[in-house]
Every structure is written in structure tokens, then in C-alpha cells.
């Protein structure tokens, strides 16, 4: 039986950024090559392990003794930590609460990509039925690398599938630019209907429907290895972290209604020419909104999410990504301004969200971290004019505004994002609150002003 405990050693595991505060807090560890995290709107976090197992991680840091799904017998066993094959992706049906369907992307024992649907057990919501596999789509893989692996449901309810160029190096068979193969593409399919001999249907407004020289499933193309992509839950924009060849990593961004983009690989690696023989004019290509080089030990981008949580207001609308080799964590704002925040201690393979859309980041070697930050307000309150003391505290906490801004509300959150204590204030710049009800641990104190500005500070209760 495995028990992955919550670790709160702040001084040992907190890393600071260069330009805005970003912290990685160890949440749980002991997993076997985790590559993905998903949730279904409750307290459970579903952790995908490359070996072919999906675990359930609880918000108290413990893992259920029985895996949610174990399909190791049909998943090609990875040859090591850096083998790109295995169980790679997970997506829950938008109506999972009613139909119990979820979808996985794995490399089967023949070395090919398999997209399949499974069902949760009818008797236990914490266990899936391993015999319920319904195969949706199989794609032959010519090499062992560049398999993609990510699955996401789009805002319209269709399933998006990211596929790499098939592998080797340099896309030797020019698959990404070839619209008659699914490799090197972003696909979009309707899994709620079937069509002809396939176990899915093609949405009628896919960009190449009716084109005899292209496959109907293709949504966009010219991708090398879109290992992780996501949709902004507020704007519906699609963000893709596309792994580069030898010098550049790229981030692509597209409005949800825009399709048919050619992102340029093998013609270009990011914005740099790679192999432009027989390639279209630059005007026909969609270049990345951001990129970074392999200097400093970078090697492989891991795409993340646009932060839409409620605790760290300085993160709102910010897209997070990371690098597998250097441990770099980077951000891009809504104006496509890019910040690299310095190396963190991890080989980052994926990001995840909990039910409150708070962010997590996953280390290839078995650890799950929570991403946290501070409020950097420019008006009314700011991080320097509000103080909380003593810190660490045990019985009482003083909260003071030093610039005469009135305090309206104080809320204290635990690391699960749940409110542990709240107090409404009226017309005061300083107050004292009892924290006797709080257990020992780390909390976030959100102080809101009468003008609506908020800051968050970290509190240690001893």
C-alpha cells in the first residue's frame, strides 16, 4: 500500500523567481513516472503514470490504496525514464458525472498510438473498469519518439488529440506538412457520434472537410511534438507547447474559432529556418507567440495552463510553461510578454489543475508540486503596506495596513484552497483575530480593502 504524504517544509523547498514571486511547494511524492494530472470537479486528483496506471491523489496528500485504472498489460512498457512511450494522456468526458466516460492516449504493445474510452465502475466511483475499453482511433507510429500524448476536450465538447511528427529527427518523411497523414497534427473529433466504419464522427466545420487532398480529422498542422496543450477556461483560446528540434522551443496560441493553421515544422523551428525545401511562403504560416532557446540547459518544453484560480490574483490570465531539462518555469501574459523565472528543482513533464483551478506541476521522477505566488498590487493595498504578525503565529494574528487603507475582509485559506477562517472588518486599518481553531501548518492570508484590492501573504501556524 502506498501512502504519499503532504510535505510542508517551506524553507527547504521554496524557490523564488526573478521578477514575480513563484513558489513550488512539494505536495506529494512517490509516483512512478507521472506524466499527467486531471480532475473531475471534486477533491480527487487523477495522476497518470507512464507504466499504465492512473492513481487517485487526495487533497490531504494521500493516495488511494487501489489505483483508479491499471492497464499495464496493454500498454507498451517504457524502457526508462526518458522513453517517450507508455500511457501518456487522460481526458474526462464533459458529462462524466452522468456517463462515467473517460479517454486515454497510450502506446500499445505494437508501438502505435491508441485513443480509447473507458468507463468508471458502476459500483465504485474510485475504480474504473479495465475491461470496458472502447477503441476510438489507432495511429501507426513509425519511430519510438514524438508521440504527442495529450488529450483535451474543447469548449464545444469535441475531443482534441495532439500527435507528433512520428519521430526520428528532422521529420525525415515530411509528415507534419503532409495533410494526408495524421502525424504532426492537432486533430478534432466528435466522440459522441459515429460515422461510417469509425468509432467517432468528424465535425462538419473542421477546416479540411471535403478536401480530397487532406484528412478530415485535422484541425491544424505543422507541429513537431505537441506534448502538452490546453484551453483557457475563460477565453477558450488554445495554447500549445510544441517541442523543438535542436535549438528552439515554441508556444503557439490560437482563438478557439480559428482552424487550419500551419505552425511551420519542418520548415521552421520556432521562427528560425530549419528545412525550407518545398515549403509554403512565410505568409501562409502561423509563427509562435513566444519561444526560447536551448541555452542554459533547456531542451524540451512542457506546456501548461492559463491560471484562472482565485487565490493568486497576480497570476490571473498568465500562461505557465516549463522546461524538462533545465527546470525553468516561464510565463506569458495576455499581451504575449514572456518572462523566464529561473531554474527550479524539477524535470517538469506536465501541469495540472484542481477543482478550484489552482495549479500544480509534475516532476518526471515522481513528485507533485503546487504552484503558489503573492499578490503584487499597484493601487490601494500592496504587498509592502499590509503586514501580518507574528509569523509564525499560534493563538492570535495581527493584520495592519500602514497606508491608512481600510481593511474590509480577511480570509485564511489552507493549502487545499479551502477557506479555514474568515472575518469581515469595517472601517479599521488594524485588527487582531484569533487563530486558535487552525491546525499547525501553512496557510494563505487574503486581506481585502474597502476599495476591492487584495493581497495574499503566507502564514505559518505553529
C-alpha positions as CSV (number, residue, x, y, z in Angstrom):
1,X,0.0,0.0,0.0
2,X,1.3,3.4,-0.9
3,X,0.9,6.5,1.2
4,X,2.1,9.7,-0.3
5,X,2.1,12.3,2.5
6,X,1.8,16.1,2.2
7,X,5.1,17.8,2.8
8,X,5.2,21.4,4.1
9,X,8.9,22.1,4.6
10,X,8.6,25.6,3.2
11,X,12.1,26.8,3.9
12,X,13.7,23.8,2.2
13,X,11.6,23.6,-0.9
14,X,10.5,27.1,-1.8
15,X,12.2,28.7,-4.9
16,X,12.0,32.3,-5.7
17,X,11.6,33.9,-9.2
18,X,13.4,36.8,-10.6
19,X,10.5,39.2,-11.4
20,X,7.4,38.0,-9.6
21,X,7.1,35.6,-6.7
22,X,6.6,31.9,-7.8
23,X,6.9,29.1,-5.3
24,X,6.9,25.4,-5.9
25,X,5.6,23.6,-2.8
26,X,6.0,19.8,-2.6
27,X,2.5,18.3,-2.3
28,X,3.0,14.6,-2.8
29,X,5.7,12.2,-4.0
30,X,6.5,8.5,-4.6
31,X,4.8,8.2,-8.0
32,X,6.2,6.1,-10.9
33,X,7.0,8.5,-13.8
34,X,3.8,10.6,-13.5
35,X,3.0,12.4,-16.8
36,X,-0.5,13.9,-16.3
37,X,-3.0,15.3,-13.8
38,X,-6.7,15.7,-14.2
39,X,-9.7,16.3,-12.0
40,X,-13.5,15.7,-12.3
41,X,-14.7,18.7,-10.2
42,X,-14.3,17.1,-6.8
43,X,-11.4,16.8,-4.4
44,X,-9.7,13.9,-6.3
45,X,-6.6,14.4,-8.5
46,X,-6.1,11.7,-11.1
47,X,-2.4,11.1,-11.6
48,X,-1.4,9.3,-14.8
49,X,1.7,7.1,-14.6
50,X,3.5,6.2,-17.8
51,X,3.7,2.5,-16.9
52,X,-0.1,2.2,-17.5
53,X,-1.6,3.1,-14.1
54,X,-3.9,6.0,-13.0
55,X,-3.8,6.8,-9.3
56,X,-6.1,8.9,-7.2
57,X,-4.4,11.6,-5.1
58,X,-6.5,13.2,-2.4
59,X,-6.1,16.8,-1.3
60,X,-4.6,15.7,2.0
61,X,-1.7,14.4,0.1
62,X,-2.5,10.7,0.4
63,X,-3.1,8.2,-2.5
64,X,-5.9,5.7,-2.6
65,X,-4.6,2.1,-2.0
66,X,-6.2,0.8,-5.2
67,X,-5.4,2.5,-8.5
68,X,-8.3,4.0,-10.4
69,X,-7.2,2.2,-13.6
70,X,-4.5,-0.4,-14.3
71,X,-3.9,-1.3,-18.0
72,X,-0.3,-2.2,-17.8
73,X,-1.0,-5.4,-19.8
74,X,-2.0,-3.4,-22.9
75,X,0.5,-0.5,-22.6
76,X,4.0,-0.8,-24.1
77,X,6.2,-0.7,-21.0
78,X,8.6,2.3,-21.2
79,X,12.3,1.4,-21.5
80,X,13.3,4.0,-18.9
81,X,12.7,7.5,-17.5
82,X,13.3,9.1,-20.9
83,X,11.4,6.7,-23.1
84,X,8.5,8.6,-24.7
85,X,6.2,5.7,-24.9
86,X,3.6,4.4,-22.4
87,X,0.3,5.8,-21.0
88,X,0.5,9.4,-21.9
89,X,-2.8,11.3,-21.6
90,X,-6.2,11.4,-19.9
91,X,-9.3,13.4,-20.5
92,X,-12.7,13.1,-18.8
93,X,-15.9,13.4,-20.8
94,X,-17.6,16.8,-20.2
95,X,-20.6,14.8,-18.9
96,X,-18.5,12.4,-16.9
97,X,-20.8,12.8,-13.8
98,X,-23.6,11.2,-15.8
99,X,-22.0,8.8,-18.3
100,X,-18.7,7.8,-16.5
101,X,-16.7,8.0,-19.7
102,X,-13.0,9.0,-19.8
103,X,-10.4,8.8,-22.6
104,X,-6.8,7.8,-22.6
105,X,-3.9,8.1,-25.0
106,X,-1.4,5.3,-24.9
107,X,1.2,3.4,-26.9
108,X,0.1,-0.1,-27.4
109,X,2.2,-3.3,-27.4
110,X,2.7,-2.9,-31.2
111,X,4.2,0.6,-30.7
112,X,1.2,2.5,-32.1
113,X,-0.9,5.4,-30.6
114,X,-4.2,4.2,-29.3
115,X,-7.0,6.5,-28.2
116,X,-9.6,4.6,-26.2
117,X,-12.6,5.2,-24.0
118,X,-13.0,3.5,-20.6
119,X,-15.9,3.6,-18.1
120,X,-15.9,4.0,-14.3
121,X,-17.2,1.1,-12.3
122,X,-20.9,1.1,-11.7
123,X,-20.4,0.1,-8.1
124,X,-17.3,2.2,-7.0
125,X,-16.6,5.7,-8.3
126,X,-13.0,5.3,-7.2
127,X,-12.3,2.4,-9.6
128,X,-12.6,2.2,-13.4
129,X,-13.5,-1.0,-15.3
130,X,-10.3,-2.2,-17.1
131,X,-12.4,-4.4,-19.3
132,X,-14.5,-1.5,-20.6
133,X,-12.1,-0.4,-23.3
134,X,-13.8,1.0,-26.4
135,X,-11.2,1.8,-29.1
136,X,-11.7,5.1,-30.8
137,X,-8.6,5.7,-33.0
138,X,-5.3,4.0,-33.8
139,X,-2.4,5.8,-35.4
140,X,0.7,3.9,-36.6
141,X,3.9,5.2,-35.2
142,X,7.0,4.8,-37.5
143,X,9.5,5.6,-34.7
144,X,9.6,5.4,-30.9
145,X,9.6,9.1,-30.2
146,X,7.5,12.2,-30.9
147,X,4.2,10.5,-30.0
148,X,2.4,13.6,-28.6
149,X,0.1,12.2,-26.0
150,X,-2.2,15.0,-24.9
151,X,-6.0,14.8,-25.0
152,X,-8.3,17.8,-24.2
153,X,-12.0,18.5,-24.7
154,X,-12.5,21.8,-26.3
155,X,-15.1,24.4,-25.4
156,X,-17.6,23.0,-27.9
157,X,-17.3,19.4,-26.5
158,X,-15.1,17.9,-29.2
159,X,-12.0,15.9,-28.4
160,X,-8.7,17.3,-29.4
161,X,-5.7,15.0,-29.9
162,X,-2.1,16.2,-30.3
163,X,0.1,14.0,-32.4
164,X,3.9,14.4,-33.0
165,X,5.5,14.0,-36.4
166,X,6.2,10.3,-35.9
167,X,9.7,10.6,-34.6
168,X,13.3,10.2,-35.6
169,X,14.9,13.7,-36.1
170,X,14.1,16.5,-38.5
171,X,10.8,14.9,-39.7
172,X,12.6,12.8,-42.4
173,X,9.4,11.8,-44.2
174,X,7.9,15.4,-44.0
175,X,4.8,14.2,-42.2
176,X,4.0,17.4,-40.4
177,X,3.4,19.3,-43.7
178,X,1.6,16.3,-45.3
179,X,-2.2,16.7,-44.9
180,X,-2.7,13.0,-45.9
181,X,-1.3,11.7,-42.6
182,X,-2.5,12.4,-39.0
183,X,1.1,12.7,-37.7
184,X,2.4,16.2,-36.8
185,X,-1.2,17.4,-36.4
186,X,-3.8,18.6,-34.0
187,X,-6.9,16.5,-34.5
188,X,-10.5,17.3,-33.6
189,X,-13.2,14.6,-33.5
190,X,-16.7,14.1,-32.2
191,X,-16.7,11.1,-29.8
192,X,-20.4,11.3,-29.0
193,X,-21.3,10.1,-32.5
194,X,-20.0,7.6,-35.1
195,X,-19.7,7.9,-38.8
196,X,-19.1,5.1,-41.4
197,X,-16.7,2.5,-40.1
198,X,-15.1,4.7,-37.5
199,X,-16.0,4.9,-33.8
200,X,-16.2,8.7,-33.9
201,X,-17.6,11.4,-36.3
202,X,-15.8,14.4,-37.8
203,X,-17.3,17.8,-37.0
204,X,-18.7,19.3,-40.2
205,X,-16.8,22.6,-39.6
206,X,-13.3,21.0,-39.4
207,X,-11.2,23.0,-41.8
208,X,-10.4,20.3,-44.3
209,X,-13.7,18.5,-44.6
210,X,-14.4,17.9,-48.2
211,X,-10.8,18.5,-49.3
212,X,-9.7,15.3,-51.2
213,X,-6.0,16.2,-50.5
214,X,-6.4,16.3,-46.7
215,X,-7.8,14.2,-43.9
216,X,-11.0,15.4,-42.3
217,X,-9.8,14.9,-38.7
218,X,-7.1,17.6,-39.0
219,X,-7.7,20.8,-37.1
220,X,-4.2,22.3,-37.5
221,X,-0.8,21.1,-38.7
222,X,2.9,21.8,-38.9
223,X,3.6,20.5,-35.3
224,X,6.7,18.6,-34.2
225,X,5.6,17.2,-30.9
226,X,2.8,19.0,-29.1
227,X,3.4,17.1,-25.8
228,X,1.0,19.3,-23.7
229,X,-1.7,21.8,-24.8
230,X,-4.7,23.3,-23.0
231,X,-7.6,25.6,-23.4
232,X,-8.0,28.9,-21.5
233,X,-11.2,28.2,-19.5
234,X,-12.2,31.9,-19.7
235,X,-11.3,32.9,-23.3
236,X,-11.4,29.3,-24.9
237,X,-8.0,30.0,-26.6
238,X,-5.8,27.0,-27.4
239,X,-2.3,27.1,-26.1
240,X,0.3,24.6,-27.4
241,X,3.8,23.8,-26.1
242,X,5.5,22.3,-29.2
243,X,8.8,20.6,-28.5
244,X,11.6,21.8,-30.7
245,X,14.5,20.1,-32.5
246,X,17.9,21.2,-31.5
247,X,17.8,24.9,-30.7
248,X,14.3,26.4,-30.1
249,X,11.2,25.6,-28.1
250,X,7.9,27.3,-29.0
251,X,4.5,28.3,-27.6
252,X,1.6,28.6,-30.0
253,X,-1.7,30.4,-29.3
254,X,-4.9,30.4,-31.2
255,X,-8.5,31.6,-30.8
256,X,-10.9,28.7,-30.4
257,X,-12.7,29.5,-33.7
258,X,-9.5,29.7,-35.8
259,X,-8.5,26.5,-37.6
260,X,-6.4,25.2,-40.4
261,X,-3.2,26.9,-39.1
262,X,0.2,25.6,-40.4
263,X,2.6,26.1,-37.5
264,X,5.6,25.6,-39.7
265,X,7.5,22.5,-38.8
266,X,9.8,21.1,-40.5
267,X,10.2,24.3,-42.5
268,X,10.8,26.3,-39.3
269,X,11.9,25.5,-35.8
270,X,10.1,28.3,-34.0
271,X,10.9,31.4,-36.0
272,X,14.2,30.0,-37.3
273,X,14.6,28.4,-40.7
274,X,15.2,24.6,-40.4
275,X,14.5,22.9,-43.8
276,X,12.5,25.1,-46.1
277,X,12.8,22.9,-49.2
278,X,9.3,22.7,-50.8
279,X,7.8,24.8,-48.1
280,X,5.0,27.4,-48.4
281,X,5.6,31.1,-48.2
282,X,6.1,32.6,-44.7
283,X,2.8,34.4,-45.1
284,X,0.9,31.1,-45.1
285,X,2.4,30.0,-41.7
286,X,1.5,30.8,-38.1
287,X,4.5,31.5,-36.1
288,X,4.7,31.1,-32.3
289,X,3.7,33.8,-29.9
290,X,6.7,33.0,-27.8
291,X,9.8,30.9,-28.0
292,X,13.1,30.3,-26.1
293,X,16.5,28.8,-27.0
294,X,18.3,25.8,-25.7
295,X,20.9,28.0,-23.9
296,X,21.2,27.4,-20.2
297,X,20.4,23.7,-20.4
298,X,16.9,24.0,-21.9
299,X,15.8,21.1,-24.2
300,X,12.1,20.4,-24.2
301,X,9.0,22.5,-23.5
302,X,6.2,21.3,-21.3
303,X,3.0,23.3,-22.0
304,X,0.8,24.3,-19.1
305,X,-2.3,26.3,-18.4
306,X,-3.6,29.9,-18.2
307,X,-4.1,30.5,-14.5
308,X,-7.8,31.0,-13.6
309,X,-7.7,30.2,-9.9
310,X,-8.9,32.5,-7.2
311,X,-6.1,32.8,-4.7
312,X,-3.1,34.3,-6.6
313,X,-4.5,37.4,-8.3
314,X,-1.1,38.3,-9.7
315,X,-1.3,35.1,-11.8
316,X,-4.7,35.8,-13.4
317,X,-4.6,35.4,-17.1
318,X,-0.9,34.3,-17.1
319,X,0.1,31.2,-19.1
320,X,2.6,28.9,-17.4
321,X,5.1,26.6,-19.2
322,X,8.3,24.8,-18.1
323,X,11.3,23.0,-19.5
324,X,12.1,19.4,-18.9
325,X,15.9,19.6,-18.7
326,X,16.7,23.0,-17.1
327,X,13.8,23.1,-14.6
328,X,12.9,26.6,-16.0
329,X,9.4,27.8,-15.3
330,X,8.2,30.6,-17.6
331,X,5.1,32.7,-18.0
332,X,3.3,34.6,-20.8
333,X,0.8,37.3,-20.2
334,X,-2.2,38.2,-22.3
335,X,-0.1,40.6,-24.4
336,X,2.4,37.8,-25.1
337,X,5.0,39.3,-22.8
338,X,7.3,36.4,-21.8
339,X,9.2,36.0,-18.5
340,X,11.6,33.3,-17.6
341,X,11.7,32.8,-13.8
342,X,14.9,31.0,-13.4
343,X,15.6,27.3,-12.8
344,X,13.5,25.3,-10.3
345,X,14.4,21.9,-9.0
346,X,12.5,19.5,-11.2
347,X,12.3,17.7,-14.5
348,X,8.9,19.1,-15.4
349,X,6.7,16.8,-17.6
350,X,3.2,18.3,-17.0
351,X,1.0,20.8,-15.2
352,X,-2.4,20.1,-13.6
353,X,-5.4,21.9,-12.1
354,X,-7.6,21.0,-9.1
355,X,-11.3,21.7,-8.9
356,X,-10.5,25.4,-8.0
357,X,-8.2,25.8,-11.0
358,X,-5.2,26.1,-8.7
359,X,-2.0,25.0,-10.5
360,X,0.3,22.0,-9.9
361,X,3.5,20.9,-11.7
362,X,4.7,17.4,-12.1
363,X,8.3,16.1,-11.9
364,X,9.1,13.1,-14.1
365,X,10.9,11.4,-11.1
366,X,7.7,11.1,-9.0
367,X,6.8,14.3,-7.2
368,X,3.8,16.6,-7.5
369,X,4.3,20.3,-6.6
370,X,1.8,23.1,-6.0
371,X,2.5,26.4,-7.7
372,X,1.9,29.4,-5.4
373,X,2.5,33.1,-5.5
374,X,1.9,36.5,-3.9
375,X,-0.2,39.5,-4.8
376,X,1.6,42.3,-6.4
377,X,-1.0,45.1,-6.3
378,X,-0.3,48.6,-7.8
379,X,-3.1,50.6,-6.0
380,X,-4.6,50.9,-2.6
381,X,-3.1,47.8,-0.8
382,X,0.2,46.4,-1.9
383,X,2.5,43.7,-0.6
384,X,4.6,46.2,1.3
385,X,1.8,48.2,3.0
386,X,0.0,45.3,4.7
387,X,1.7,43.3,7.4
388,X,0.7,40.2,9.4
389,X,2.4,39.4,12.7
390,X,3.6,37.4,14.5
391,X,4.6,35.0,11.8
392,X,4.8,32.1,12.7
393,X,1.8,32.6,15.0
394,X,-0.1,30.3,17.4
395,X,-3.1,32.0,19.1
396,X,-3.7,35.4,17.6
397,X,-2.8,37.2,14.4
398,X,-2.5,41.0,13.9
399,X,-3.3,42.4,10.5
400,X,-2.3,46.1,9.8
401,X,-2.5,48.5,6.8
402,X,0.3,51.0,7.1
403,X,-1.0,53.4,4.4
404,X,-4.4,54.1,6.1
405,X,-6.3,52.0,3.7
406,X,-9.3,50.4,5.4
407,X,-9.5,46.6,5.7
408,X,-12.8,45.1,4.6
409,X,-12.2,41.3,4.9
410,X,-9.6,38.8,6.0
411,X,-9.8,35.2,4.7
412,X,-7.4,32.4,5.6
413,X,-7.0,29.5,3.1
414,X,-5.4,26.2,3.7
415,X,-3.2,24.6,1.0
416,X,-6.2,22.8,-0.4
417,X,-7.7,26.2,-1.4
418,X,-10.5,25.9,1.2
419,X,-11.4,28.8,3.5
420,X,-10.3,27.9,7.0
421,X,-11.3,31.2,8.6
422,X,-12.9,34.5,7.5
423,X,-13.6,37.8,9.2
424,X,-15.4,40.9,7.9
425,X,-13.9,44.2,9.0
426,X,-15.4,47.7,8.7
427,X,-13.5,51.0,8.9
428,X,-10.3,49.7,10.5
429,X,-6.7,49.8,9.4
430,X,-5.6,47.3,12.0
431,X,-7.2,44.3,13.7
432,X,-6.5,41.2,15.7
433,X,-8.1,37.9,15.0
434,X,-8.0,34.6,16.9
435,X,-6.5,31.6,15.0
436,X,-6.9,29.0,17.8
437,X,-9.1,27.0,15.5
438,X,-6.3,26.5,12.9
439,X,-4.2,23.4,12.9
440,X,-0.4,23.5,12.6
441,X,0.6,24.1,9.0
442,X,1.0,26.7,6.2
443,X,-1.9,29.0,5.2
444,X,-2.5,31.9,2.8
445,X,-4.0,35.1,4.3
446,X,-6.0,37.1,1.9
447,X,-6.6,40.7,3.0
448,X,-9.1,42.7,1.0
449,X,-9.5,46.5,1.2
450,X,-12.7,48.6,1.1
451,X,-11.7,49.6,-2.5
452,X,-11.7,46.0,-3.6
453,X,-7.9,45.4,-3.8
454,X,-6.5,42.3,-2.3
455,X,-3.1,40.9,-1.3
456,X,-2.1,37.5,-0.1
457,X,0.6,36.6,2.4
458,X,1.9,33.3,3.6
459,X,1.2,32.4,7.3
460,X,2.8,29.6,9.3
461,X,0.7,28.4,12.3
462,X,2.7,26.6,14.9
